[in-house]
Amino acid sequence: MLTCFLFFLLTLWAAAQESAALKTAPNAINLPPDTAIVARLVAKFDSTRLQQGDRVEARITHDVKEGHQVVLPKGALVVGQVSHFIAPPPGVLYGVAINFDTVELKSGAAVSLHLELQAVAPPPVVSVNAITDQPYNGASHVRADEHGVETLTTASKGVFNFPDVILGLEVSNKGRTPLLSSQTQHIHLDKDSQVVFRVTHP
């Protein structure tokens, strides 16, 4: 009788564990490869303060659609995790490898999605009227002044106004990992810096 009771308890425990795993495991989401996602960094990125395992978050600024269906809504979070650092001898590129593989929805649900970096730029700066020193109003397209950059779009590629930053990939037997590199050992991106991600296969 005792053996049967213990077996029953173990069965209940296993079922509970399986249920908890299903709740926490992210569901995969299907978007065509090369789908671009425009976002802004939630917090500043400072490579000198980061450690392995730290989260890097960017908030999606435009609905991501497939056809007429919204697959990822504006406001969802792209979540990355610092994988490791590449700290070579002086004169060789220093790098921070970041796995961007999760999107957290406003509901709290997490979906699995492998992303690479397509573009990065500082926060956009609204043009200022040279006479009134006030931002232009009603413009259909906000242009940057000499201190900023234009708003990135899904077509943007490369690095804008970060002369020391290089976008790259580290390719290994584990797959492709997005890489932020620099000839210096200090990569700094301000809060609200613009990021364009690209959907890829792991």
One Martini backbone bead per residue (centre of mass of N, CA, C, O) as a GRO file, in nm:
protein
  202
    1MET     BB    1   0.059   0.063  -0.021
    2LEU     BB    2   0.301   0.253   0.010
    3THR     BB    3   0.408   0.220  -0.277
    4CYS     BB    4   0.157   0.332  -0.422
    5PHE     BB    5   0.162   0.611  -0.288
    6LEU     BB    6   0.443   0.697  -0.386
    7PHE     BB    7   0.379   0.669  -0.686
    8PHE     BB    8   0.155   0.881  -0.687
    9LEU     BB    9   0.332   1.122  -0.596
   10LEU     BB   10   0.535   1.107  -0.829
   11THR     BB   11   0.329   1.156  -1.053
   12LEU     BB   12   0.236   1.434  -0.956
   13TRP     BB   13   0.517   1.570  -0.964
   14ALA     BB   14   0.572   1.524  -1.266
   15ALA     BB   15   0.325   1.681  -1.368
   16ALA     BB   16   0.401   1.951  -1.239
   17GLN     BB   17   0.672   1.987  -1.382
   18GLU     BB   18   0.561   1.980  -1.670
   19SER     BB   19   0.371   2.222  -1.639
   20ALA     BB   20   0.592   2.430  -1.565
   21ALA     BB   21   0.758   2.396  -1.823
   22LEU     BB   22   0.535   2.489  -2.021
   23LYS     BB   23   0.509   2.781  -1.901
   24THR     BB   24   0.830   2.863  -1.940
   25ALA     BB   25   0.842   2.774  -2.220
   26PRO     BB   26   0.905   2.886  -2.520
   27ASN     BB   27   0.748   2.967  -2.801
   28ALA     BB   28   0.744   2.934  -3.120
   29ILE     BB   29   0.803   3.152  -3.406
   30ASN     BB   30   0.683   3.239  -3.736
   31LEU     BB   31   0.920   3.391  -3.953
   32PRO     BB   32   1.059   3.509  -4.207
   33PRO     BB   33   1.340   3.535  -4.331
   34ASP     BB   34   1.454   3.874  -4.297
   35THR     BB   35   1.288   3.988  -4.096
   36ALA     BB   36   1.226   4.306  -3.969
   37ILE     BB   37   1.315   4.469  -3.647
   38VAL     BB   38   1.219   4.751  -3.466
   39ALA     BB   39   1.417   4.913  -3.204
   40ARG     BB   40   1.485   4.993  -2.849
   41LEU     BB   41   1.674   5.053  -2.596
   42VAL     BB   42   1.610   5.031  -2.254
   43ALA     BB   43   1.922   5.046  -2.201
   44LYS     BB   44   2.226   5.092  -2.155
   45PHE     BB   45   2.535   5.008  -2.326
   46ASP     BB   46   2.810   4.863  -2.126
   47SER     BB   47   3.084   4.666  -2.152
   48THR     BB   48   3.221   4.731  -1.862
   49ARG     BB   49   2.935   4.622  -1.702
   50LEU     BB   50   2.928   4.350  -1.819
   51GLN     BB   51   2.806   4.010  -1.801
   52GLN     BB   52   2.768   3.700  -1.806
   53GLY     BB   53   2.406   3.674  -1.863
   54ASP     BB   54   2.313   3.934  -1.936
   55ARG     BB   55   2.068   4.150  -2.020
   56VAL     BB   56   1.925   4.251  -2.345
   57GLU     BB   57   1.700   4.520  -2.426
   58ALA     BB   58   1.428   4.565  -2.674
   59ARG     BB   59   1.181   4.777  -2.804
   60ILE     BB   60   0.923   4.756  -3.004
   61THR     BB   61   0.799   5.013  -3.247
   62HIS     BB   62   0.665   4.801  -3.454
   63ASP     BB   63   0.467   4.618  -3.608
   64VAL     BB   64   0.476   4.271  -3.687
   65LYS     BB   65   0.410   4.137  -4.008
   66GLU     BB   66   0.201   3.885  -4.181
   67GLY     BB   67   0.069   4.054  -4.381
   68HIS     BB   68  -0.219   4.137  -4.180
   69GLN     BB   69  -0.073   4.003  -3.944
   70VAL     BB   70   0.004   4.028  -3.611
   71VAL     BB   71   0.285   3.889  -3.451
   72LEU     BB   72   0.438   4.154  -3.336
   73PRO     BB   73   0.395   4.387  -3.110
   74LYS     BB   74   0.410   4.676  -3.001
   75GLY     BB   75   0.623   4.656  -2.698
   76ALA     BB   76   0.784   4.431  -2.726
   77LEU     BB   77   1.054   4.215  -2.617
   78VAL     BB   78   1.384   4.195  -2.684
   79VAL     BB   79   1.594   3.918  -2.578
   80GLY     BB   80   1.916   3.911  -2.445
   81GLN     BB   81   2.239   3.732  -2.399
   82VAL     BB   82   2.536   3.719  -2.266
   83SER     BB   83   2.777   3.497  -2.362
   84HIS     BB   84   3.056   3.658  -2.445
   85PHE     BB   85   3.401   3.747  -2.465
   86ILE     BB   86   3.639   3.928  -2.675
   87ALA     BB   87   3.993   3.947  -2.559
   88PRO     BB   88   4.236   4.058  -2.720
   89PRO     BB   89   4.490   4.191  -2.827
   90PRO     BB   90   4.613   4.467  -2.915
   91GLY     BB   91   4.454   4.561  -3.233
   92VAL     BB   92   4.219   4.372  -3.180
   93LEU     BB   93   3.910   4.276  -3.180
   94TYR     BB   94   3.653   4.349  -2.976
   95GLY     BB   95   3.384   4.149  -2.807
   96VAL     BB   96   3.016   4.097  -2.796
   97ALA     BB   97   2.820   3.821  -2.729
   98ILE     BB   98   2.468   3.786  -2.842
   99ASN     BB   99   2.167   3.627  -2.758
  100PHE     BB  100   1.882   3.651  -2.973
  101ASP     BB  101   1.585   3.436  -2.863
  102THR     BB  102   1.363   3.643  -2.734
  103VAL     BB  103   1.007   3.725  -2.687
  104GLU     BB  104   0.823   3.957  -2.491
  105LEU     BB  105   0.512   3.997  -2.409
  106LYS     BB  106   0.269   4.180  -2.251
  107SER     BB  107   0.143   3.910  -2.118
  108GLY     BB  108   0.434   3.737  -2.056
  109ALA     BB  109   0.496   3.590  -2.290
  110ALA     BB  110   0.722   3.358  -2.452
  111VAL     BB  111   0.921   3.369  -2.752
  112SER     BB  112   1.090   3.203  -3.002
  113LEU     BB  113   1.367   3.395  -3.161
  114HIS     BB  114   1.602   3.432  -3.410
  115LEU     BB  115   1.853   3.695  -3.393
  116GLU     BB  116   2.002   3.960  -3.574
  117LEU     BB  117   2.211   4.220  -3.662
  118GLN     BB  118   2.154   4.502  -3.890
  119ALA     BB  119   2.125   4.768  -3.698
  120VAL     BB  120   2.275   5.082  -3.566
  121ALA     BB  121   2.179   5.367  -3.351
  122PRO     BB  122   2.110   5.641  -3.230
  123PRO     BB  123   1.903   5.839  -3.115
  124PRO     BB  124   1.671   6.025  -3.237
  125VAL     BB  125   1.665   6.361  -3.376
  126VAL     BB  126   1.491   6.633  -3.375
  127SER     BB  127   1.442   6.889  -3.551
  128VAL     BB  128   1.567   7.229  -3.548
  129ASN     BB  129   1.490   7.548  -3.558
  130ALA     BB  130   1.717   7.801  -3.613
  131ILE     BB  131   1.526   8.039  -3.515
  132THR     BB  132   1.334   7.912  -3.272
  133ASP     BB  133   1.447   7.642  -3.130
  134GLN     BB  134   1.225   7.440  -3.244
  135PRO     BB  135   1.048   7.189  -3.319
  136TYR     BB  136   0.920   7.043  -3.568
  137ASN     BB  137   0.592   7.037  -3.714
  138GLY     BB  138   0.417   6.801  -3.919
  139ALA     BB  139   0.616   6.610  -4.020
  140SER     BB  140   0.642   6.320  -4.213
  141HIS     BB  141   0.967   6.359  -4.187
  142VAL     BB  142   1.226   6.305  -3.972
  143ARG     BB  143   1.503   6.493  -3.943
  144ALA     BB  144   1.828   6.532  -3.886
  145ASP     BB  145   2.066   6.677  -3.736
  146GLU     BB  146   2.405   6.714  -3.663
  147HIS     BB  147   2.346   6.527  -3.383
  148GLY     BB  148   2.203   6.305  -3.561
  149VAL     BB  149   1.959   6.071  -3.678
  150GLU     BB  150   1.769   5.889  -3.849
  151THR     BB  151   1.517   5.689  -3.865
  152LEU     BB  152   1.491   5.370  -3.858
  153THR     BB  153   1.442   5.091  -4.071
  154THR     BB  154   1.398   4.785  -4.226
  155ALA     BB  155   1.631   4.885  -4.446
  156SER     BB  156   1.844   4.912  -4.246
  157LYS     BB  157   2.215   4.911  -4.259
  158GLY     BB  158   2.432   4.907  -4.008
  159VAL     BB  159   2.635   5.181  -3.895
  160PHE     BB  160   2.541   5.478  -3.703
  161ASN     BB  161   2.737   5.704  -3.535
  162PHE     BB  162   2.955   5.451  -3.473
  163PRO     BB  163   3.283   5.441  -3.546
  164ASP     BB  164   3.373   5.181  -3.338
  165VAL     BB  165   3.142   5.001  -3.456
  166ILE     BB  166   3.076   4.644  -3.519
  167LEU     BB  167   2.904   4.419  -3.710
  168GLY     BB  168   2.857   4.064  -3.632
  169LEU     BB  169   2.975   3.714  -3.646
  170GLU     BB  170   2.972   3.406  -3.470
  171VAL     BB  171   3.106   3.102  -3.590
  172SER     BB  172   2.988   2.777  -3.491
  173ASN     BB  173   2.873   2.470  -3.379
  174LYS     BB  174   2.626   2.649  -3.239
  175GLY     BB  175   2.639   2.883  -3.450
  176ARG     BB  176   2.503   3.214  -3.466
  177THR     BB  177   2.650   3.510  -3.317
  178PRO     BB  178   2.608   3.807  -3.222
  179LEU     BB  179   2.836   4.100  -3.280
  180LEU     BB  180   3.006   4.340  -3.088
  181SER     BB  181   3.258   4.558  -3.215
  182SER     BB  182   3.604   4.678  -3.133
  183GLN     BB  183   3.912   4.844  -3.091
  184THR     BB  184   3.793   4.884  -2.834
  185GLN     BB  185   3.690   4.814  -2.478
  186HIS     BB  186   3.440   5.029  -2.545
  187ILE     BB  187   3.090   4.982  -2.557
  188HIS     BB  188   2.855   5.251  -2.628
  189LEU     BB  189   2.497   5.268  -2.569
  190ASP     BB  190   2.228   5.434  -2.556
  191LYS     BB  191   1.942   5.495  -2.457
  192ASP     BB  192   1.732   5.441  -2.737
  193SER     BB  193   1.876   5.297  -2.925
  194GLN     BB  194   1.889   5.180  -3.244
  195VAL     BB  195   1.740   4.865  -3.365
  196VAL     BB  196   1.797   4.609  -3.613
  197PHE     BB  197   1.648   4.310  -3.681
  198ARG     BB  198   1.702   3.962  -3.795
  199VAL     BB  199   1.562   3.687  -3.916
  200THR     BB  200   1.677   3.357  -3.827
  201HIS     BB  201   1.852   3.078  -3.820
  202PRO     BB  202   2.042   2.898  -3.589
   0.00000   0.00000   0.00000
